[in-house]
Amino acid sequence: MNKIVWILGAGFSKPLGGPLLTELLSPGSMDILQAAFGSHSWVNHPSIAATVDLYRAHL
């Protein structure tokens, strides 16, 4: 399986097509993750949704 690594926070992944942190944790990010990686168990892990909610609460 190929693995993808995004270095978040400094913009390094943007030229490679990766998201900026604000895009990754945007209101629609859970829908995007579900559509792209729905078959992977980590997508539905409670910590993923909690991280997105925590980030959005502090905007």
PDB file of N, CA, C and O in Angstrom:
ATOM      1  N   MET A   1       0.840  -1.170   0.000  1.00  0.00           N
ATOM      2  CA  MET A   1       0.000   0.000   0.000  1.00  0.00           C
ATOM      3  C   MET A   1       0.892   1.243   0.000  1.00  0.00           C
ATOM      4  O   MET A   1       1.859   1.329   0.758  1.00  0.00           O
ATOM      5  N   ASN A   2       0.553   2.191  -0.855  1.00  0.00           N
ATOM      6  CA  ASN A   2       1.273   3.464  -0.869  1.00  0.00           C
ATOM      7  C   ASN A   2       0.837   4.305   0.312  1.00  0.00           C
ATOM      8  O   ASN A   2      -0.325   4.270   0.718  1.00  0.00           O
ATOM      9  N   LYS A   3       1.761   5.050   0.854  1.00  0.00           N
ATOM     10  CA  LYS A   3       1.451   5.914   1.991  1.00  0.00           C
ATOM     11  C   LYS A   3       1.680   7.364   1.578  1.00  0.00           C
ATOM     12  O   LYS A   3       2.583   7.671   0.799  1.00  0.00           O
ATOM     13  N   ILE A   4       0.851   8.237   2.112  1.00  0.00           N
ATOM     14  CA  ILE A   4       0.955   9.670   1.846  1.00  0.00           C
ATOM     15  C   ILE A   4       1.235  10.370   3.162  1.00  0.00           C
ATOM     16  O   ILE A   4       0.587  10.088   4.171  1.00  0.00           O
ATOM     17  N   VAL A   5       2.194  11.276   3.157  1.00  0.00           N
ATOM     18  CA  VAL A   5       2.517  12.049   4.347  1.00  0.00           C
ATOM     19  C   VAL A   5       2.327  13.520   4.024  1.00  0.00           C
ATOM     20  O   VAL A   5       2.874  14.026   3.044  1.00  0.00           O
ATOM     21  N   TRP A   6       1.553  14.198   4.847  1.00  0.00           N
ATOM     22  CA  TRP A   6       1.385  15.633   4.723  1.00  0.00           C
ATOM     23  C   TRP A   6       2.068  16.284   5.903  1.00  0.00           C
ATOM     24  O   TRP A   6       1.862  15.875   7.045  1.00  0.00           O
ATOM     25  N   ILE A   7       2.880  17.296   5.641  1.00  0.00           N
ATOM     26  CA  ILE A   7       3.506  18.073   6.708  1.00  0.00           C
ATOM     27  C   ILE A   7       2.644  19.313   6.881  1.00  0.00           C
ATOM     28  O   ILE A   7       2.685  20.236   6.068  1.00  0.00           O
ATOM     29  N   LEU A   8       1.868  19.317   7.949  1.00  0.00           N
ATOM     30  CA  LEU A   8       0.887  20.383   8.139  1.00  0.00           C
ATOM     31  C   LEU A   8       1.438  21.537   8.958  1.00  0.00           C
ATOM     32  O   LEU A   8       2.288  21.361   9.831  1.00  0.00           O
ATOM     33  N   GLY A   9       0.940  22.699   8.657  1.00  0.00           N
ATOM     34  CA  GLY A   9       1.260  23.862   9.468  1.00  0.00           C
ATOM     35  C   GLY A   9       2.239  24.812   8.825  1.00  0.00           C
ATOM     36  O   GLY A   9       2.248  26.000   9.147  1.00  0.00           O
ATOM     37  N   ALA A  10       3.055  24.325   7.934  1.00  0.00           N
ATOM     38  CA  ALA A  10       4.059  25.198   7.333  1.00  0.00           C
ATOM     39  C   ALA A  10       3.825  25.419   5.841  1.00  0.00           C
ATOM     40  O   ALA A  10       4.557  26.183   5.212  1.00  0.00           O
ATOM     41  N   GLY A  11       2.823  24.767   5.267  1.00  0.00           N
ATOM     42  CA  GLY A  11       2.520  24.950   3.852  1.00  0.00           C
ATOM     43  C   GLY A  11       3.354  24.102   2.917  1.00  0.00           C
ATOM     44  O   GLY A  11       3.238  24.244   1.700  1.00  0.00           O
ATOM     45  N   PHE A  12       4.201  23.214   3.449  1.00  0.00           N
ATOM     46  CA  PHE A  12       5.070  22.404   2.597  1.00  0.00           C
ATOM     47  C   PHE A  12       4.293  21.471   1.677  1.00  0.00           C
ATOM     48  O   PHE A  12       4.743  21.185   0.568  1.00  0.00           O
ATOM     49  N   SER A  13       3.138  20.995   2.119  1.00  0.00           N
ATOM     50  CA  SER A  13       2.376  20.035   1.328  1.00  0.00           C
ATOM     51  C   SER A  13       1.528  20.694   0.237  1.00  0.00           C
ATOM     52  O   SER A  13       1.077  20.005  -0.678  1.00  0.00           O
ATOM     53  N   LYS A  14       1.304  21.983   0.308  1.00  0.00           N
ATOM     54  CA  LYS A  14       0.427  22.668  -0.639  1.00  0.00           C
ATOM     55  C   LYS A  14       0.896  22.512  -2.090  1.00  0.00           C
ATOM     56  O   LYS A  14       0.066  22.200  -2.944  1.00  0.00           O
ATOM     57  N   PRO A  15       2.171  22.710  -2.414  1.00  0.00           N
ATOM     58  CA  PRO A  15       2.593  22.538  -3.806  1.00  0.00           C
ATOM     59  C   PRO A  15       2.435  21.101  -4.309  1.00  0.00           C
ATOM     60  O   PRO A  15       2.418  20.864  -5.517  1.00  0.00           O
ATOM     61  N   LEU A  16       2.322  20.159  -3.398  1.00  0.00           N
ATOM     62  CA  LEU A  16       2.158  18.758  -3.773  1.00  0.00           C
ATOM     63  C   LEU A  16       0.686  18.353  -3.847  1.00  0.00           C
ATOM     64  O   LEU A  16       0.363  17.187  -4.073  1.00  0.00           O
ATOM     65  N   GLY A  17      -0.202  19.333  -3.652  1.00  0.00           N
ATOM     66  CA  GLY A  17      -1.621  19.057  -3.723  1.00  0.00           C
ATOM     67  C   GLY A  17      -2.257  18.772  -2.379  1.00  0.00           C
ATOM     68  O   GLY A  17      -3.452  18.484  -2.310  1.00  0.00           O
ATOM     69  N   GLY A  18      -1.493  18.844  -1.327  1.00  0.00           N
ATOM     70  CA  GLY A  18      -2.031  18.605   0.009  1.00  0.00           C
ATOM     71  C   GLY A  18      -2.750  19.825   0.533  1.00  0.00           C
ATOM     72  O   GLY A  18      -2.561  20.928   0.021  1.00  0.00           O
ATOM     73  N   PRO A  19      -3.578  19.637   1.557  1.00  0.00           N
ATOM     74  CA  PRO A  19      -4.339  20.762   2.094  1.00  0.00           C
ATOM     75  C   PRO A  19      -3.536  21.568   3.100  1.00  0.00           C
ATOM     76  O   PRO A  19      -2.589  21.066   3.707  1.00  0.00           O
ATOM     77  N   LEU A  20      -3.928  22.823   3.267  1.00  0.00           N
ATOM     78  CA  LEU A  20      -3.444  23.590   4.392  1.00  0.00           C
ATOM     79  C   LEU A  20      -4.252  23.150   5.605  1.00  0.00           C
ATOM     80  O   LEU A  20      -5.317  22.553   5.447  1.00  0.00           O
ATOM     81  N   LEU A  21      -3.776  23.429   6.795  1.00  0.00           N
ATOM     82  CA  LEU A  21      -4.443  22.974   8.009  1.00  0.00           C
ATOM     83  C   LEU A  21      -5.886  23.463   8.071  1.00  0.00           C
ATOM     84  O   LEU A  21      -6.776  22.708   8.461  1.00  0.00           O
ATOM     85  N   THR A  22      -6.129  24.716   7.690  1.00  0.00           N
ATOM     86  CA  THR A  22      -7.497  25.243   7.737  1.00  0.00           C
ATOM     87  C   THR A  22      -8.412  24.513   6.757  1.00  0.00           C
ATOM     88  O   THR A  22      -9.607  24.369   7.018  1.00  0.00           O
ATOM     89  N   GLU A  23      -7.870  24.055   5.640  1.00  0.00           N
ATOM     90  CA  GLU A  23      -8.668  23.291   4.679  1.00  0.00           C
ATOM     91  C   GLU A  23      -8.914  21.871   5.194  1.00  0.00           C
ATOM     92  O   GLU A  23     -10.006  21.324   5.036  1.00  0.00           O
ATOM     93  N   LEU A  24      -7.899  21.289   5.804  1.00  0.00           N
ATOM     94  CA  LEU A  24      -8.017  19.923   6.296  1.00  0.00           C
ATOM     95  C   LEU A  24      -9.039  19.829   7.415  1.00  0.00           C
ATOM     96  O   LEU A  24      -9.746  18.828   7.531  1.00  0.00           O
ATOM     97  N   LEU A  25      -9.120  20.857   8.232  1.00  0.00           N
ATOM     98  CA  LEU A  25     -10.029  20.842   9.374  1.00  0.00           C
ATOM     99  C   LEU A  25     -11.215  21.784   9.176  1.00  0.00           C
ATOM    100  O   LEU A  25     -11.764  22.310  10.145  1.00  0.00           O
ATOM    101  N   SER A  26     -11.605  21.993   7.928  1.00  0.00           N
ATOM    102  CA  SER A  26     -12.746  22.855   7.620  1.00  0.00           C
ATOM    103  C   SER A  26     -14.055  22.144   7.956  1.00  0.00           C
ATOM    104  O   SER A  26     -14.049  20.937   8.197  1.00  0.00           O
ATOM    105  N   PRO A  27     -15.181  22.870   7.977  1.00  0.00           N
ATOM    106  CA  PRO A  27     -16.463  22.243   8.309  1.00  0.00           C
ATOM    107  C   PRO A  27     -16.808  21.030   7.437  1.00  0.00           C
ATOM    108  O   PRO A  27     -17.433  20.090   7.928  1.00  0.00           O
ATOM    109  N   GLY A  28     -16.426  21.030   6.187  1.00  0.00           N
ATOM    110  CA  GLY A  28     -16.739  19.905   5.308  1.00  0.00           C
ATOM    111  C   GLY A  28     -15.694  18.807   5.284  1.00  0.00           C
ATOM    112  O   GLY A  28     -15.812  17.852   4.516  1.00  0.00           O
ATOM    113  N   SER A  29     -14.674  18.934   6.116  1.00  0.00           N
ATOM    114  CA  SER A  29     -13.557  17.990   6.055  1.00  0.00           C
ATOM    115  C   SER A  29     -13.959  16.556   6.392  1.00  0.00           C
ATOM    116  O   SER A  29     -13.430  15.615   5.802  1.00  0.00           O
ATOM    117  N   MET A  30     -14.880  16.378   7.325  1.00  0.00           N
ATOM    118  CA  MET A  30     -15.295  15.014   7.674  1.00  0.00           C
ATOM    119  C   MET A  30     -15.990  14.349   6.492  1.00  0.00           C
ATOM    120  O   MET A  30     -15.807  13.152   6.267  1.00  0.00           O
ATOM    121  N   ASP A  31     -16.778  15.098   5.738  1.00  0.00           N
ATOM    122  CA  ASP A  31     -17.440  14.545   4.555  1.00  0.00           C
ATOM    123  C   ASP A  31     -16.415  14.151   3.493  1.00  0.00           C
ATOM    124  O   ASP A  31     -16.549  13.115   2.842  1.00  0.00           O
ATOM    125  N   ILE A  32     -15.392  14.986   3.328  1.00  0.00           N
ATOM    126  CA  ILE A  32     -14.337  14.698   2.353  1.00  0.00           C
ATOM    127  C   ILE A  32     -13.548  13.465   2.761  1.00  0.00           C
ATOM    128  O   ILE A  32     -13.269  12.600   1.931  1.00  0.00           O
ATOM    129  N   LEU A  33     -13.184  13.379   4.043  1.00  0.00           N
ATOM    130  CA  LEU A  33     -12.465  12.199   4.536  1.00  0.00           C
ATOM    131  C   LEU A  33     -13.291  10.939   4.342  1.00  0.00           C
ATOM    132  O   LEU A  33     -12.774   9.905   3.919  1.00  0.00           O
ATOM    133  N   GLN A  34     -14.570  11.033   4.651  1.00  0.00           N
ATOM    134  CA  GLN A  34     -15.456   9.878   4.515  1.00  0.00           C
ATOM    135  C   GLN A  34     -15.547   9.436   3.054  1.00  0.00           C
ATOM    136  O   GLN A  34     -15.516   8.240   2.766  1.00  0.00           O
ATOM    137  N   ALA A  35     -15.657  10.386   2.141  1.00  0.00           N
ATOM    138  CA  ALA A  35     -15.759  10.055   0.717  1.00  0.00           C
ATOM    139  C   ALA A  35     -14.464   9.451   0.177  1.00  0.00           C
ATOM    140  O   ALA A  35     -14.489   8.515  -0.622  1.00  0.00           O
ATOM    141  N   ALA A  36     -13.330  10.000   0.625  1.00  0.00           N
ATOM    142  CA  ALA A  36     -12.038   9.545   0.093  1.00  0.00           C
ATOM    143  C   ALA A  36     -11.524   8.280   0.759  1.00  0.00           C
ATOM    144  O   ALA A  36     -10.923   7.430   0.101  1.00  0.00           O
ATOM    145  N   PHE A  37     -11.757   8.148   2.069  1.00  0.00           N
ATOM    146  CA  PHE A  37     -11.140   7.051   2.816  1.00  0.00           C
ATOM    147  C   PHE A  37     -12.146   6.258   3.645  1.00  0.00           C
ATOM    148  O   PHE A  37     -11.767   5.631   4.634  1.00  0.00           O
ATOM    149  N   GLY A  38     -13.411   6.275   3.262  1.00  0.00           N
ATOM    150  CA  GLY A  38     -14.465   5.647   4.041  1.00  0.00           C
ATOM    151  C   GLY A  38     -14.253   4.178   4.344  1.00  0.00           C
ATOM    152  O   GLY A  38     -14.788   3.664   5.326  1.00  0.00           O
ATOM    153  N   SER A  39     -13.479   3.495   3.513  1.00  0.00           N
ATOM    154  CA  SER A  39     -13.268   2.064   3.727  1.00  0.00           C
ATOM    155  C   SER A  39     -12.213   1.780   4.796  1.00  0.00           C
ATOM    156  O   SER A  39     -12.038   0.629   5.198  1.00  0.00           O
ATOM    157  N   HIS A  40     -11.509   2.814   5.260  1.00  0.00           N
ATOM    158  CA  HIS A  40     -10.476   2.629   6.272  1.00  0.00           C
ATOM    159  C   HIS A  40     -11.053   2.866   7.672  1.00  0.00           C
ATOM    160  O   HIS A  40     -11.802   3.819   7.886  1.00  0.00           O
ATOM    161  N   SER A  41     -10.709   2.015   8.600  1.00  0.00           N
ATOM    162  CA  SER A  41     -11.290   2.101   9.942  1.00  0.00           C
ATOM    163  C   SER A  41     -10.900   3.375  10.681  1.00  0.00           C
ATOM    164  O   SER A  41     -11.659   3.834  11.535  1.00  0.00           O
ATOM    165  N   TRP A  42      -9.749   3.959  10.385  1.00  0.00           N
ATOM    166  CA  TRP A  42      -9.307   5.140  11.123  1.00  0.00           C
ATOM    167  C   TRP A  42     -10.204   6.346  10.866  1.00  0.00           C
ATOM    168  O   TRP A  42     -10.268   7.254  11.695  1.00  0.00           O
ATOM    169  N   VAL A  43     -10.901   6.368   9.725  1.00  0.00           N
ATOM    170  CA  VAL A  43     -11.760   7.508   9.393  1.00  0.00           C
ATOM    171  C   VAL A  43     -12.881   7.665  10.415  1.00  0.00           C
ATOM    172  O   VAL A  43     -13.280   8.784  10.737  1.00  0.00           O
ATOM    173  N   ASN A  44     -13.382   6.560  10.915  1.00  0.00           N
ATOM    174  CA  ASN A  44     -14.497   6.603  11.856  1.00  0.00           C
ATOM    175  C   ASN A  44     -14.063   6.601  13.312  1.00  0.00           C
ATOM    176  O   ASN A  44     -14.905   6.504  14.205  1.00  0.00           O
ATOM    177  N   HIS A  45     -12.774   6.705  13.565  1.00  0.00           N
ATOM    178  CA  HIS A  45     -12.288   6.725  14.941  1.00  0.00           C
ATOM    179  C   HIS A  45     -12.753   8.021  15.610  1.00  0.00           C
ATOM    180  O   HIS A  45     -12.653   9.091  15.010  1.00  0.00           O
ATOM    181  N   PRO A  46     -13.254   7.939  16.831  1.00  0.00           N
ATOM    182  CA  PRO A  46     -13.762   9.142  17.517  1.00  0.00           C
ATOM    183  C   PRO A  46     -12.748  10.274  17.630  1.00  0.00           C
ATOM    184  O   PRO A  46     -13.140  11.439  17.690  1.00  0.00           O
ATOM    185  N   SER A  47     -11.476   9.964  17.660  1.00  0.00           N
ATOM    186  CA  SER A  47     -10.463  11.014  17.804  1.00  0.00           C
ATOM    187  C   SER A  47     -10.394  11.916  16.574  1.00  0.00           C
ATOM    188  O   SER A  47     -10.023  13.084  16.689  1.00  0.00           O
ATOM    189  N   ILE A  48     -10.744  11.397  15.405  1.00  0.00           N
ATOM    190  CA  ILE A  48     -10.716  12.210  14.190  1.00  0.00           C
ATOM    191  C   ILE A  48     -11.774  13.313  14.296  1.00  0.00           C
ATOM    192  O   ILE A  48     -11.461  14.490  14.112  1.00  0.00           O
ATOM    193  N   ALA A  49     -13.009  12.943  14.587  1.00  0.00           N
ATOM    194  CA  ALA A  49     -14.077  13.932  14.712  1.00  0.00           C
ATOM    195  C   ALA A  49     -13.801  14.889  15.869  1.00  0.00           C
ATOM    196  O   ALA A  49     -14.077  16.084  15.761  1.00  0.00           O
ATOM    197  N   ALA A  50     -13.264  14.379  16.967  1.00  0.00           N
ATOM    198  CA  ALA A  50     -12.959  15.229  18.119  1.00  0.00           C
ATOM    199  C   ALA A  50     -11.893  16.259  17.772  1.00  0.00           C
ATOM    200  O   ALA A  50     -11.979  17.405  18.212  1.00  0.00           O
ATOM    201  N   THR A  51     -10.905  15.874  17.000  1.00  0.00           N
ATOM    202  CA  THR A  51      -9.844  16.804  16.589  1.00  0.00           C
ATOM    203  C   THR A  51     -10.410  17.914  15.721  1.00  0.00           C
ATOM    204  O   THR A  51     -10.090  19.085  15.922  1.00  0.00           O
ATOM    205  N   VAL A  52     -11.246  17.556  14.762  1.00  0.00           N
ATOM    206  CA  VAL A  52     -11.865  18.559  13.892  1.00  0.00           C
ATOM    207  C   VAL A  52     -12.741  19.500  14.713  1.00  0.00           C
ATOM    208  O   VAL A  52     -12.681  20.717  14.538  1.00  0.00           O
ATOM    209  N   ASP A  53     -13.553  18.942  15.606  1.00  0.00           N
ATOM    210  CA  ASP A  53     -14.438  19.777  16.441  1.00  0.00           C
ATOM    211  C   ASP A  53     -13.643  20.714  17.342  1.00  0.00           C
ATOM    212  O   ASP A  53     -14.000  21.883  17.493  1.00  0.00           O
ATOM    213  N   LEU A  54     -12.570  20.208  17.940  1.00  0.00           N
ATOM    214  CA  LEU A  54     -11.740  21.027  18.817  1.00  0.00           C
ATOM    215  C   LEU A  54     -11.097  22.175  18.047  1.00  0.00           C
ATOM    216  O   LEU A  54     -11.070  23.307  18.530  1.00  0.00           O
ATOM    217  N   TYR A  55     -10.586  21.895  16.869  1.00  0.00           N
ATOM    218  CA  TYR A  55      -9.963  22.936  16.052  1.00  0.00           C
ATOM    219  C   TYR A  55     -10.981  24.014  15.674  1.00  0.00           C
ATOM    220  O   TYR A  55     -10.698  25.208  15.779  1.00  0.00           O
ATOM    221  N   ARG A  56     -12.165  23.583  15.235  1.00  0.00           N
ATOM    222  CA  ARG A  56     -13.189  24.538  14.814  1.00  0.00           C
ATOM    223  C   ARG A  56     -13.694  25.383  15.991  1.00  0.00           C
ATOM    224  O   ARG A  56     -14.063  26.542  15.807  1.00  0.00           O
ATOM    225  N   ALA A  57     -13.711  24.809  17.191  1.00  0.00           N
ATOM    226  CA  ALA A  57     -14.177  25.544  18.366  1.00  0.00           C
ATOM    227  C   ALA A  57     -13.240  26.694  18.720  1.00  0.00           C
ATOM    228  O   ALA A  57     -13.655  27.639  19.392  1.00  0.00           O
ATOM    229  N   HIS A  58     -11.995  26.631  18.284  1.00  0.00           N
ATOM    230  CA  HIS A  58     -11.013  27.654  18.647  1.00  0.00           C
ATOM    231  C   HIS A  58     -10.687  28.604  17.505  1.00  0.00           C
ATOM    232  O   HIS A  58      -9.703  29.341  17.570  1.00  0.00           O
ATOM    233  N   LEU A  59     -11.499  28.589  16.469  1.00  0.00           N
ATOM    234  CA  LEU A  59     -11.264  29.508  15.353  1.00  0.00           C
ATOM    235  C   LEU A  59     -11.686  30.911  15.709  1.00  0.00           C
ATOM    236  O   LEU A  59     -11.561  31.820  14.889  1.00  0.00           O
TER     237      LEU A  59
END
